[in-house]
């Protein structure tokens, strides 16, 4: 089976991180010595991924409406490329579902995105048809790793994530199927766990959701400077 792949539309540009600030901005020094301000599509803490001097890879948009043409895509950590752009996981998961690369989510006729549900929320994916219960799928980007081989989520307190777990639980109570899918954008992780010390409230909500029947799965990506591929499932511990 062909691995679901997202190719970058143009070669990425290498630089060195000067600083990240205001969450969504970063200054990067390019190879020619120019320093550019780039968009950082990541609301998290990015622990261990935003140290000055780190090698980063940027994409550039030619859109005249973009205030910041550069976007931060990848960062290199101990020889491993890590995807920090939280806009990519849903695109990757949609292709993976469509090609049957995530067996747990196969067998449905229809896939809809950003469907309203719960308490003024939108689910990332709603799968219907195929004679199966409706499946509500929430996707989280994972890039934190504080121990060799272990990917963790979240990297900061996430009230929004806690709310999503509660709403997925409510869908199970209503007779539907709910799935929390953690997409790990780093190939050096061979297992996944919750960062319980970072957000104990989220961890408690995770435990409650799993107890009532929300399915928890994690898939790992392989990244190069040309593309990101959804590679394989990794076990969830703790």
NUPA-524331 format. One record per residue: residue in three letters; x, y, z of N, C-alpha, C in turn; residue number from 1. Coordinates in pm, whole numbers. Layout:
ALA; X; Y; Z; X; Y; Z; X; Y; Z; NUM
...
This chain:
UNK; 84; -120; 0; 0; 0; 0; 88; 125; 0; 1
UNK; 52; 220; -85; 126; 347; -89; 98; 426; 38; 2
UNK; 206; 472; 100; 190; 549; 223; 130; 685; 191; 3
UNK; 30; 731; 269; -26; 865; 248; 83; 970; 262; 4
UNK; 91; 1059; 164; 204; 1151; 155; 157; 1294; 130; 5
UNK; 220; 1388; 197; 203; 1529; 166; 338; 1583; 120; 6
UNK; 345; 1618; -7; 469; 1674; -61; 465; 1825; -51; 7
UNK; 576; 1883; -14; 584; 2029; -14; 586; 2077; -160; 8
UNK; 514; 2183; -191; 502; 2226; -331; 631; 2276; -393; 9
UNK; 727; 2314; -311; 857; 2362; -361; 963; 2325; -259; 10
UNK; 1089; 2319; -303; 1196; 2284; -208; 1196; 2379; -87; 11
UNK; 1216; 2322; 31; 1221; 2402; 152; 1355; 2475; 162; 12
UNK; 1353; 2587; 231; 1472; 2670; 248; 1525; 2653; 389; 13
UNK; 1655; 2631; 400; 1717; 2608; 529; 1756; 2740; 596; 14
UNK; 1747; 2741; 728; 1790; 2857; 804; 1823; 2817; 947; 15
UNK; 1861; 2917; 1027; 1889; 2895; 1169; 1795; 2983; 1250; 16
UNK; 1732; 2922; 1349; 1636; 2996; 1430; 1707; 3101; 1514; 17
UNK; 1658; 3223; 1507; 1706; 3332; 1592; 1623; 3337; 1719; 18
UNK; 1492; 3341; 1703; 1402; 3340; 1819; 1261; 3314; 1773; 19
UNK; 1181; 3256; 1863; 1037; 3243; 1844; 969; 3334; 1945; 20
UNK; 864; 3405; 1904; 799; 3498; 1995; 652; 3516; 1955; 21
UNK; 574; 3562; 2051; 430; 3583; 2032; 363; 3458; 1975; 22
UNK; 416; 3343; 2007; 366; 3210; 1967; 370; 3187; 1816; 23
UNK; 319; 3279; 1737; 303; 3253; 1595; 407; 3321; 1507; 24
UNK; 511; 3377; 1567; 615; 3444; 1490; 752; 3390; 1527; 25
UNK; 842; 3393; 1430; 980; 3354; 1456; 1070; 3430; 1361; 26
UNK; 1191; 3460; 1407; 1294; 3518; 1321; 1393; 3409; 1286; 27
UNK; 1426; 3400; 1158; 1516; 3296; 1108; 1623; 3360; 1021; 28
UNK; 1748; 3321; 1044; 1858; 3368; 960; 1880; 3270; 846; 29
UNK; 1869; 3318; 723; 1889; 3234; 606; 2038; 3216; 577; 30
UNK; 2068; 3127; 485; 2208; 3097; 453; 2282; 3218; 398; 31
UNK; 2208; 3310; 334; 2272; 3429; 278; 2293; 3540; 380; 32
UNK; 2260; 3512; 507; 2277; 3611; 613; 2157; 3697; 639; 33
UNK; 2055; 3690; 553; 1934; 3769; 572; 1849; 3708; 684; 34
UNK; 1793; 3794; 769; 1701; 3748; 873; 1558; 3782; 831; 35
UNK; 1471; 3678; 832; 1332; 3697; 790; 1240; 3660; 905; 36
UNK; 1124; 3726; 909; 1021; 3691; 1006; 927; 3591; 941; 37
UNK; 901; 3479; 1009; 823; 3370; 951; 701; 3342; 1037; 38
UNK; 599; 3283; 972; 479; 3240; 1044; 504; 3104; 1106; 39
UNK; 470; 3091; 1234; 485; 2965; 1307; 345; 2912; 1338; 40
UNK; 297; 2816; 1259; 161; 2765; 1275; 157; 2660; 1384; 41
UNK; 181; 2705; 1509; 183; 2613; 1622; 154; 2692; 1749; 42
UNK; 41; 2666; 1815; 7; 2741; 1936; 70; 2687; 2064; 43
UNK; 141; 2574; 2055; 194; 2510; 2174; 324; 2568; 2223; 44
UNK; 378; 2505; 2326; 503; 2553; 2385; 624; 2519; 2300; 45
UNK; 615; 2413; 2219; 725; 2367; 2135; 852; 2342; 2218; 46
UNK; 835; 2276; 2330; 946; 2247; 2419; 1054; 2167; 2348; 47
UNK; 1177; 2217; 2355; 1289; 2150; 2292; 1299; 2167; 2143; 48
UNK; 1209; 2245; 2083; 1205; 2260; 1937; 1227; 2404; 1892; 49
UNK; 1246; 2494; 1984; 1254; 2636; 1947; 1372; 2704; 2013; 50
UNK; 1484; 2633; 2020; 1604; 2691; 2078; 1682; 2769; 1973; 51
UNK; 1732; 2888; 2007; 1811; 2965; 1911; 1927; 2883; 1855; 52
UNK; 1946; 2895; 1725; 2055; 2823; 1659; 2013; 2694; 1595; 53
UNK; 1891; 2645; 1626; 1847; 2520; 1566; 1829; 2535; 1415; 54
UNK; 1858; 2426; 1343; 1837; 2422; 1199; 1688; 2405; 1172; 55
UNK; 1631; 2495; 1091; 1489; 2490; 1058; 1473; 2492; 906; 56
UNK; 1358; 2446; 860; 1327; 2444; 718; 1197; 2519; 695; 57
UNK; 1200; 2608; 596; 1089; 2698; 570; 1030; 2676; 432; 58
UNK; 899; 2700; 421; 835; 2708; 289; 806; 2855; 260; 59
UNK; 790; 2886; 132; 762; 3024; 92; 641; 3028; 1; 60
UNK; 549; 3117; 31; 429; 3135; -50; 446; 3257; -141; 61
UNK; 397; 3244; -264; 399; 3357; -358; 270; 3436; -357; 62
UNK; 178; 3402; -265; 50; 3471; -261; 69; 3618; -224; 63
UNK; 12; 3709; -304; 26; 3853; -275; -51; 3896; -151; 64
UNK; -141; 3811; -101; -221; 3848; 16; -156; 3805; 146; 65
UNK; -48; 3729; 137; 19; 3684; 259; 104; 3797; 316; 66
UNK; 80; 3827; 444; 162; 3928; 510; 303; 3877; 533; 67
UNK; 313; 3748; 569; 443; 3683; 590; 455; 3568; 490; 68
UNK; 537; 3583; 389; 547; 3477; 287; 611; 3349; 338; 69
UNK; 694; 3358; 441; 765; 3241; 491; 685; 3170; 599; 70
UNK; 689; 3035; 597; 627; 2953; 702; 729; 2852; 753; 71
UNK; 730; 2834; 884; 819; 2738; 948; 753; 2600; 939; 72
UNK; 822; 2505; 877; 768; 2371; 856; 832; 2265; 945; 73
UNK; 966; 2259; 945; 1038; 2152; 1014; 1151; 2209; 1097; 74
UNK; 1190; 2133; 1199; 1308; 2166; 1277; 1386; 2037; 1297; 75
UNK; 1518; 2048; 1297; 1602; 1930; 1316; 1645; 1920; 1461; 76
UNK; 1623; 1802; 1521; 1660; 1777; 1660; 1739; 1646; 1664; 77
UNK; 1866; 1655; 1698; 1952; 1536; 1709; 1943; 1450; 1584; 78
UNK; 1945; 1516; 1468; 1944; 1445; 1342; 1808; 1401; 1293; 79
UNK; 1702; 1432; 1368; 1566; 1395; 1330; 1487; 1519; 1291; 80
UNK; 1416; 1512; 1179; 1329; 1621; 1139; 1194; 1607; 1209; 81
UNK; 1147; 1718; 1264; 1021; 1721; 1339; 928; 1822; 1273; 82
UNK; 805; 1781; 1248; 707; 1871; 1188; 635; 1953; 1293; 83
UNK; 643; 2086; 1280; 581; 2172; 1380; 455; 2243; 1328; 84
UNK; 425; 2227; 1199; 312; 2297; 1139; 184; 2220; 1169; 85
UNK; 99; 2274; 1254; -24; 2204; 1294; -133; 2210; 1189; 86
UNK; -106; 2276; 1075; -204; 2278; 967; -198; 2152; 882; 87
UNK; -93; 2073; 895; -76; 1957; 807; -145; 1828; 852; 88
UNK; -155; 1798; 982; -209; 1667; 1022; -345; 1632; 962; 89
UNK; -439; 1726; 958; -570; 1692; 903; -563; 1652; 757; 90
UNK; -480; 1720; 681; -463; 1684; 540; -404; 1543; 526; 91
UNK; -305; 1513; 609; -243; 1382; 607; -341; 1272; 647; 92
UNK; -418; 1297; 752; -514; 1197; 799; -625; 1177; 698; 93
UNK; -671; 1283; 633; -776; 1269; 532; -731; 1177; 420; 94
UNK; -608; 1193; 374; -557; 1106; 268; -541; 964; 319; 95
UNK; -493; 950; 443; -475; 817; 499; -607; 742; 511; 96
UNK; -713; 812; 552; -844; 750; 559; -892; 711; 420; 97
UNK; -874; 803; 325; -921; 779; 188; -853; 662; 121; 98
UNK; -727; 636; 154; -654; 527; 91; -660; 398; 173; 99
UNK; -728; 402; 287; -738; 283; 370; -613; 254; 450; 100
UNK; -527; 354; 464; -400; 333; 535; -416; 332; 686; 101
UNK; -533; 371; 735; -564; 360; 878; -677; 259; 890; 102
UNK; -644; 130; 907; -748; 25; 907; -859; 49; 1008; 103
UNK; -826; 112; 1119; -927; 137; 1222; -1039; 229; 1173; 104
UNK; -1012; 306; 1067; -1109; 402; 1017; -1158; 367; 877; 105
UNK; -1137; 242; 835; -1179; 198; 702; -1325; 151; 705; 106
UNK; -1386; 142; 586; -1519; 84; 573; -1634; 182; 572; 107
UNK; -1604; 311; 569; -1709; 413; 563; -1725; 465; 421; 108
UNK; -1845; 514; 390; -1874; 564; 256; -1844; 713; 240; 109
UNK; -1858; 789; 346; -1849; 935; 335; -1759; 993; 443; 110
UNK; -1684; 1096; 405; -1599; 1171; 498; -1634; 1318; 485; 111
UNK; -1668; 1379; 598; -1695; 1523; 600; -1600; 1588; 701; 112
UNK; -1560; 1712; 671; -1467; 1784; 758; -1536; 1899; 829; 113
UNK; -1483; 1931; 946; -1525; 2049; 1020; -1677; 2054; 1038; 114
UNK; -1733; 1945; 1087; -1878; 1937; 1109; -1910; 1985; 1251; 115
UNK; -2010; 2070; 1261; -2049; 2119; 1393; -2105; 2005; 1478; 116
UNK; -2067; 2006; 1605; -2120; 1906; 1699; -2095; 1957; 1840; 117
UNK; -2154; 1888; 1938; -2126; 1922; 2077; -2164; 2064; 2113; 118
UNK; -2085; 2122; 2202; -2111; 2256; 2253; -2032; 2359; 2172; 119
UNK; -2087; 2394; 2056; -2027; 2495; 1968; -1885; 2456; 1925; 120
UNK; -1868; 2329; 1891; -1739; 2281; 1842; -1753; 2229; 1700; 121
UNK; -1639; 2200; 1639; -1635; 2137; 1508; -1545; 2015; 1517; 122
UNK; -1595; 1902; 1470; -1514; 1781; 1469; -1426; 1782; 1344; 123
UNK; -1305; 1732; 1356; -1215; 1732; 1241; -1271; 1649; 1126; 124
UNK; -1319; 1527; 1158; -1375; 1441; 1054; -1498; 1369; 1110; 125
UNK; -1600; 1356; 1024; -1715; 1273; 1054; -1726; 1170; 944; 126
UNK; -1717; 1042; 981; -1730; 932; 887; -1869; 871; 901; 127
UNK; -1935; 848; 786; -2070; 793; 788; -2083; 687; 680; 128
UNK; -2189; 605; 692; -2220; 505; 590; -2151; 373; 614; 129
UNK; -2167; 284; 518; -2105; 153; 527; -2170; 63; 630; 130
UNK; -2292; 99; 674; -2360; 18; 772; -2297; 21; 909; 131
UNK; -2221; 126; 938; -2150; 135; 1064; -2197; 259; 1141; 132
UNK; -2177; 262; 1273; -2213; 383; 1349; -2130; 501; 1301; 133
UNK; -2187; 619; 1304; -2110; 740; 1270; -1985; 748; 1356; 134
UNK; -1875; 789; 1295; -1748; 798; 1367; -1702; 943; 1371; 135
UNK; -1685; 995; 1491; -1636; 1131; 1514; -1486; 1123; 1541; 136
UNK; -1406; 1189; 1456; -1261; 1177; 1463; -1199; 1312; 1495; 137
UNK; -1125; 1317; 1604; -1048; 1437; 1640; -900; 1405; 1621; 138
UNK; -824; 1499; 1561; -682; 1478; 1531; -599; 1578; 1610; 139
UNK; -492; 1530; 1672; -398; 1617; 1744; -257; 1597; 1689; 140
UNK; -189; 1708; 1665; -50; 1702; 1622; 41; 1678; 1743; 141
UNK; 136; 1587; 1728; 228; 1552; 1837; 371; 1575; 1791; 142
UNK; 446; 1653; 1870; 587; 1675; 1836; 678; 1676; 1958; 143
UNK; 619; 1673; 2077; 699; 1675; 2199; 766; 1539; 2223; 144
UNK; 894; 1541; 2259; 963; 1419; 2302; 1068; 1458; 2405; 145
UNK; 1050; 1411; 2529; 1146; 1442; 2636; 1229; 1320; 2675; 146
UNK; 1191; 1204; 2626; 1266; 1081; 2649; 1283; 1008; 2517; 147
UNK; 1397; 949; 2499; 1430; 885; 2372; 1320; 784; 2332; 148
UNK; 1269; 802; 2212; 1171; 709; 2156; 1028; 732; 2199; 149
UNK; 1004; 828; 2288; 870; 851; 2341; 816; 986; 2294; 150
UNK; 703; 984; 2225; 632; 1106; 2188; 524; 1133; 2291; 151
UNK; 500; 1263; 2321; 403; 1298; 2425; 311; 1410; 2379; 152
UNK; 193; 1412; 2438; 95; 1518; 2417; 20; 1539; 2549; 153
UNK; -14; 1665; 2581; 16; 1790; 2511; 151; 1847; 2555; 154
UNK; 194; 1953; 2486; 319; 2020; 2526; 291; 2148; 2604; 155
UNK; 162; 2176; 2627; 120; 2289; 2711; -22; 2262; 2756; 156
UNK; -70; 2338; 2852; -207; 2320; 2900; -304; 2347; 2786; 157
UNK; -401; 2258; 2768; -494; 2272; 2656; -638; 2254; 2702; 158
UNK; -701; 2362; 2738; -842; 2357; 2777; -927; 2313; 2659; 159
UNK; -886; 2355; 2539; -961; 2316; 2418; -954; 2165; 2397; 160
UNK; -836; 2108; 2419; -822; 1964; 2404; -906; 1888; 2506; 161
UNK; -912; 1938; 2628; -994; 1876; 2732; -1142; 1881; 2692; 162
UNK; -1185; 1993; 2637; -1323; 2005; 2591; -1352; 1904; 2481; 163
UNK; -1259; 1885; 2389; -1280; 1788; 2280; -1299; 1647; 2335; 164
UNK; -1222; 1609; 2436; -1235; 1476; 2494; -1373; 1458; 2557; 165
UNK; -1422; 1561; 2625; -1555; 1554; 2685; -1663; 1539; 2578; 166
UNK; -1647; 1610; 2467; -1748; 1604; 2363; -1743; 1472; 2286; 167
UNK; -1623; 1416; 2269; -1614; 1283; 2210; -1682; 1179; 2301; 168
UNK; -1665; 1196; 2430; -1731; 1105; 2525; -1883; 1115; 2513; 169
UNK; -1933; 1236; 2494; -2078; 1255; 2480; -2129; 1187; 2354; 170
UNK; -2049; 1184; 2248; -2092; 1116; 2125; -2101; 965; 2147; 171
UNK; -2010; 910; 2227; -2018; 768; 2261; -2147; 741; 2339; 172
UNK; -2177; 827; 2435; -2299; 811; 2514; -2424; 816; 2426; 173
UNK; -2414; 890; 2314; -2528; 903; 2223; -2536; 787; 2123; 174
UNK; -2446; 692; 2134; -2451; 575; 2048; -2362; 579; 1927; 175
UNK; -2276; 682; 1919; -2185; 693; 1806; -2047; 637; 1842; 176
UNK; -1960; 639; 1745; -1822; 599; 1765; -1736; 725; 1770; 177
UNK; -1641; 729; 1863; -1551; 844; 1875; -1407; 795; 1877; 178
UNK; -1321; 869; 1807; -1179; 832; 1796; -1093; 956; 1815; 179
UNK; -995; 947; 1905; -892; 1050; 1918; -767; 996; 1850; 180
UNK; -723; 1065; 1747; -606; 1021; 1671; -492; 1118; 1693; 181
UNK; -383; 1067; 1749; -263; 1147; 1771; -165; 1121; 1657; 182
UNK; -133; 1225; 1581; -41; 1211; 1467; 96; 1263; 1508; 183
UNK; 192; 1173; 1516; 326; 1205; 1564; 413; 1247; 1444; 184
UNK; 451; 1375; 1442; 532; 1426; 1331; 681; 1418; 1365; 185
UNK; 727; 1299; 1399; 870; 1276; 1419; 893; 1125; 1412; 186
UNK; 994; 1085; 1333; 1016; 943; 1306; 1098; 874; 1413; 187
UNK; 1147; 948; 1513; 1229; 885; 1616; 1146; 834; 1733; 188
UNK; 1014; 841; 1723; 926; 794; 1831; 871; 656; 1797; 189
UNK; 883; 563; 1889; 826; 430; 1868; 713; 398; 1965; 190
UNK; 673; 499; 2046; 558; 484; 2133; 507; 623; 2171; 191
UNK; 385; 626; 2226; 320; 752; 2260; 264; 743; 2401; 192
UNK; 270; 855; 2473; 210; 863; 2607; 163; 1005; 2633; 193
UNK; 79; 1021; 2733; 36; 1154; 2774; 144; 1222; 2857; 194
UNK; 158; 1352; 2839; 245; 1433; 2925; 161; 1475; 3046; 195
UNK; 140; 1383; 3137; 48; 1406; 3248; 93; 1519; 3340; 196
UNK; 225; 1538; 3349; 275; 1644; 3436; 250; 1782; 3378; 197
UNK; 239; 1792; 3247; 218; 1922; 3183; 74; 1967; 3197; 198
UNK; -21; 1874; 3178; -163; 1910; 3191; -240; 1795; 3257; 199
UNK; -240; 1791; 3392; -312; 1685; 3463; -462; 1683; 3432; 200
UNK; -520; 1799; 3404; -663; 1804; 3373; -692; 1733; 3242; 201
UNK; -607; 1755; 3143; -624; 1685; 3016; -606; 1534; 3037; 202
UNK; -508; 1496; 3115; -483; 1354; 3140; -604; 1288; 3206; 203
UNK; -666; 1357; 3300; -785; 1301; 3366; -900; 1287; 3267; 204
UNK; -915; 1387; 3178; -1020; 1380; 3076; -993; 1266; 2979; 205
UNK; -866; 1243; 2946; -827; 1131; 2860; -868; 999; 2925; 206
UNK; -839; 983; 3053; -872; 858; 3123; -1024; 836; 3125; 207
UNK; -1099; 943; 3151; -1246; 929; 3153; -1298; 892; 3015; 208
UNK; -1243; 957; 2912; -1289; 930; 2775; -1259; 787; 2733; 209
UNK; -1141; 740; 2764; -1105; 603; 2729; -1193; 503; 2804; 210
UNK; -1225; 534; 2927; -1309; 445; 3008; -1449; 430; 2947; 211
UNK; -1506; 540; 2895; -1643; 532; 2840; -1646; 479; 2698; 212
UNK; -1528; 463; 2636; -1527; 401; 2504; -1470; 483; 2391; 213
UNK; -1416; 601; 2418; -1347; 675; 2312; -1220; 598; 2274; 214
UNK; -1203; 573; 2146; -1087; 497; 2099; -967; 591; 2086; 215
UNK; -853; 548; 2135; -731; 627; 2130; -629; 556; 2041; 216
UNK; -585; 622; 1934; -485; 562; 1846; -380; 667; 1812; 217
UNK; -259; 620; 1783; -148; 709; 1748; -76; 653; 1626; 218
UNK; -49; 740; 1532; 26; 705; 1412; 147; 795; 1398; 219
UNK; 256; 738; 1348; 381; 810; 1333; 406; 846; 1187; 220
UNK; 469; 961; 1168; 505; 1006; 1033; 656; 991; 1009; 221
UNK; 691; 979; 883; 830; 988; 841; 844; 1118; 762; 222
UNK; 945; 1197; 796; 959; 1330; 736; 1093; 1343; 665; 223
UNK; 1090; 1409; 550; 1210; 1452; 479; 1190; 1598; 442; 224
UNK; 1289; 1659; 383; 1274; 1798; 343; 1185; 1812; 220; 225
UNK; 1141; 1699; 162; 1052; 1702; 46; 909; 1666; 78; 226
UNK; 888; 1584; 183; 754; 1532; 207; 736; 1481; 349; 227
UNK; 608; 1459; 384; 569; 1396; 511; 480; 1277; 477; 228
UNK; 511; 1161; 535; 433; 1041; 511; 379; 985; 642; 229
UNK; 253; 943; 641; 197; 869; 753; 251; 727; 742; 230
UNK; 328; 684; 842; 405; 561; 828; 341; 440; 896; 231
UNK; 320; 446; 1029; 267; 328; 1096; 210; 366; 1232; 232
UNK; 130; 274; 1285; 72; 293; 1418; 178; 267; 1525; 233
UNK; 173; 344; 1633; 261; 322; 1747; 176; 300; 1871; 234
UNK; 223; 220; 1966; 143; 190; 2085; 131; 310; 2178; 235
UNK; 20; 314; 2249; -5; 417; 2351; 15; 354; 2487; 236
UNK; 98; 416; 2568; 124; 365; 2703; 81; 470; 2805; 237
UNK; 43; 424; 2921; 6; 517; 3027; -121; 590; 3000; 238
